[in-house]
């Protein structure tokens, strides 16, 4: 299980656990599952999906970064909202 934080300048949009994260990196989509290697990438513009299926939390994001360390995913974005 992943521990996920989605943070914008205005608020913490999501804080919780999920089985997956799909994010719009600057050069294409990136998928994160439990056990993912440590990484950091810049975000582009698009849909961020936390979790899978009908229970997925969806956000529109623009800019910022995504960091993965020891099953913790931190998304810090310049602009975000619920999709």
Order of alpha helices (4+ residues) and beta strands (2+ residues): beta-beta-beta-beta-beta-beta-beta-beta
